[in-house]
């Protein structure tokens, strides 16, 4: 492999590969930079300049407006709370279900595995899920944003395979010391599963944070809207300011800037959260995904 990279063809390929990936990266980053710049620009600049990566005049009017409205603050806090609780619920349900499925001596294990595989291939669909949520009395409840996605069958199978690859001697030695099954899971299995926990914590948190379809289906009260549903309403409304709140009638907030500012604020928490789990992310992505 080293010999291939030292050849002329190998060096040309490396240069071409780096330039190609850098170009793709630019196509992904430039729109985000434009949104950041637009959130700090004045309304006049946004209407007169079609594209820019740095505003001529930095303005904080958009951020002052969104953080001065109770609607935005409430939606942001709702999303933070639902994301934290939902991620904990998903991790608890997935790990406590995956661990017994990884034990080959579990009675009815094959039946449960077949049900999980069936759920992984076929879902009930939007309408049956809505009917179940409605009959459970979860409409306009924050639990409607959490419980229908409490377990992801695909993630469950990956975690089950990871648990299954652990040496059986760990479990046997723990049982000889009088440890229960829950004790083995809590004291031995989970401490050895930090890469997997970090990876799926990130997956679940990002999924819940970015989910607007559940809020659109199950939350009818605008006072309970999560940030993504509010963001959708703002970007689709003719006036983002009117979608947030009615402030001073003599004050005209930057309509386009508000849309950009809300997008940045809705994206920033995940960008901040990611670096703390990055060291476990690459390892956890492939753990448990090879052996069955």
Secondary structure, 3 states (H helix, E strand, C coil): CHHHHHCHHHHHHHHHHHHHHHHHHHHHHHHHHHHHHHHCCCHHHHHHCCCCCCCCCCCCHHHHHHHCCHHHHHHHHHHHHHHHHHHHHHHHHHHHHHHHHHCCCCCCHHHHHHHHHHHHHCCCCHHHHHHHHHHCCCCCCHHHHCHHHCCCHHHHHHHHHHHHHCCHHHHHHHHHCCCCHHHHHHHHHHHHHHHHHHHHHHHHHHHHHHCCHHHHHHCCCHHHCCHHHHHHHHHHCCCHHHHHCCCCCCCCCCHHHHHHHHHHHHHHHHHHHHHHHHHHHHHHHHCCCCCC
